[in-house]
Every structure is written in C-alpha cells, then in structure tokens.
Amino acid sequence: VGAINSDVMDALTGRLDVTHHLIEERLGRVDYFAGNTFTAADIMNVFALTTMRVFIPFDLTDFPNIRAYLNRIGTRAAYQQAIKTGEKIVI
C-alpha cells in the first residue's frame, strides 16, 4: 500500500479543521453533542476526537471547548471503567 497523496491529505486536513471548528462552536453552547445530556451521539463522537487522532494527528490546543468536553467524558465513571481494559482519552 502506497503513501497517501499529499493533495488527499491536504483536503482531509482542511475538512477536519472545518469540522473541529463546528464542534468547538457547538460544545461552547452545550455540555454534550445533543444538548446538556450525555447520549449515544457522545459515544459515537469520542472515537473521532480521541483514537482517530492517533491515525490522523490533529492538535486540539486551539479548541478549549473540545478539550473541556473530553475532560468531562474522561471523568465519567462508565468511561473510567471502560478504559481499564482499553485506552485513555488523548487531550
């Protein structure tokens, strides 16, 4: 398998940047994706904001709302239990 074309990576990085800005704005208004209650939407999106960054690095330094969200998720008892056999949130 060859390396990913740089044009493809540039397009992907640009889309990720837009997406992260939209997520940042949303999480500046509510605690969780669907409002102020933890839902399946959060379970689905945590992967993209954590584990996926191992494969496609994305610096969250300029995204304080996303970082705060990941901290909220990371302190949940159910999440703490799950990471005992898995991985920790990457902030």
C-alpha positions as CSV (number, residue, x, y, z in Angstrom):
1,V,0.0,0.0,0.0
2,G,1.5,3.3,-1.1
3,A,1.6,6.6,0.8
4,I,-1.4,8.8,0.8
5,N,-1.3,11.5,-1.9
6,S,-0.4,14.9,-0.4
7,D,-3.4,16.5,-2.1
8,V,-5.7,14.0,-0.5
9,M,-4.1,14.6,2.9
10,D,-4.4,18.4,2.4
11,A,-8.1,18.0,1.6
12,L,-8.7,15.7,4.6
13,T,-6.8,18.1,6.9
14,G,-8.9,21.0,5.7
15,R,-12.2,19.1,6.2
16,L,-11.0,18.1,9.7
17,D,-10.2,21.7,10.5
18,V,-13.7,22.9,9.5
19,T,-15.3,20.0,11.4
20,H,-13.3,20.7,14.6
21,H,-14.3,24.4,14.4
22,L,-18.0,23.4,14.1
23,I,-17.7,21.0,17.0
24,E,-15.8,23.7,19.1
25,E,-18.7,26.1,18.5
26,R,-21.3,23.5,19.4
27,L,-19.5,22.5,22.6
28,G,-19.2,26.1,23.6
29,R,-23.0,26.2,23.9
30,V,-23.8,22.8,25.4
31,D,-22.1,20.2,27.5
32,Y,-22.7,17.3,25.1
33,F,-23.4,16.9,21.4
34,A,-27.2,16.5,21.8
35,G,-27.5,19.2,24.5
36,N,-26.8,19.0,28.2
37,T,-27.4,15.3,28.5
38,F,-24.9,12.5,27.6
39,T,-26.2,10.4,24.7
40,A,-25.2,7.9,22.1
41,A,-24.0,10.9,20.0
42,D,-21.2,11.4,22.5
43,I,-20.3,7.7,22.5
44,M,-20.0,7.8,18.7
45,N,-18.0,11.1,18.5
46,V,-15.5,10.4,21.3
47,F,-13.7,8.0,18.9
48,A,-13.2,10.7,16.3
49,L,-11.9,13.1,18.8
50,T,-9.5,10.7,20.6
51,T,-8.5,7.4,19.0
52,M,-8.7,8.7,15.4
53,R,-6.1,11.3,16.2
54,V,-3.6,8.5,16.5
55,F,-4.0,7.8,12.8
56,I,-4.6,11.4,11.7
57,P,-2.9,13.7,14.2
58,F,-4.8,16.9,15.0
59,D,-3.7,19.4,17.6
60,L,-6.5,20.5,20.0
61,T,-4.6,23.3,21.6
62,D,-6.8,26.0,19.9
63,F,-10.0,24.1,20.9
64,P,-10.7,24.7,24.6
65,N,-14.3,23.6,24.4
66,I,-13.4,20.3,22.8
67,R,-10.7,19.8,25.4
68,A,-13.2,20.6,28.2
69,Y,-15.7,18.1,26.7
70,L,-13.1,15.4,26.5
71,N,-12.2,16.1,30.2
72,R,-16.0,15.8,31.1
73,I,-16.2,12.5,29.2
74,G,-12.9,11.2,30.8
75,T,-14.2,11.8,34.3
76,R,-17.4,9.8,33.8
77,A,-17.5,6.6,36.0
78,A,-18.6,4.5,33.0
79,Y,-15.7,5.8,30.9
80,Q,-13.2,5.2,33.7
81,Q,-14.4,1.6,33.9
82,A,-14.2,1.2,30.1
83,I,-10.6,2.4,29.9
84,K,-9.4,-0.1,32.4
85,T,-9.3,-2.6,29.5
86,G,-8.9,-0.1,26.7
87,E,-7.2,3.2,26.1
88,K,-7.3,6.6,27.7
89,I,-8.5,9.9,26.2
90,V,-5.8,11.8,24.3
91,I,-6.1,15.5,25.0
